[in-house]
């Protein structure tokens, strides 16, 4: 099962899993018909469903449909995500609601709907897509950082909860850096009626920088998807696809342990 499957990392994960011979269930607010066709072209079964992961009822209906039409899910990829930018005090309440709904509640709903099903069979694996922004805190993306740190915390706690219950269900958290995907253009999927963020000159400049950084990412979405498959095979929890970011992670840990004022990770 892959959410956010219409494009980017979700699409790449769906195709990588199909290459492993796994039937794939695709969920997204956008059209997944081309991904559906590409999965079936690899000789495996596919299921496609329009899905707003911020809504618990839709995720539960998706889980039930997957189980009915494809059989019990083995690998659950809570991947859907959006990335509006802005300083913490400038981000509108509407954008806070949107990003929390997709990036955090989407993972919560995925866990609540699918993990009990995995636990009943005592097998399977959950991959939650976070970001390096779940391990460091770049300026200008407060809402995004909050959600991704929450996904890392939730994933770690899920792992501990499952081990405490003696469950064999595995957990991984994916924390990539810049990858050429559509994440920088996620505002195209903002729900109608939500109060938008009034963009300052600084935010507009940051958006342009983000789009350039994403487009120039050295690893492709396919590379990251292959790393996910390998991590699941190895039952490895942390999936850090960009080793160069580890210096910034280490600096943050050092600042915490030494009780120093946090350094800007983008200036290291």
PyMOL commands that set and color helices and strands:
alter all, ss='L'
color gray80, all
select helices_A, chain A and resi 8-19+33-41+56-69+93-121+132-134+142-164+183-189+201-215+221-234+243-257+265-267
alter helices_A, ss='H'
color red, helices_A
select strands_A, chain A and resi 2-3+24-28+46-50+75-78+125-129+170-174+238-239
alter strands_A, ss='S'
color yellow, strands_A
deselect
rebuild
show_as cartoon
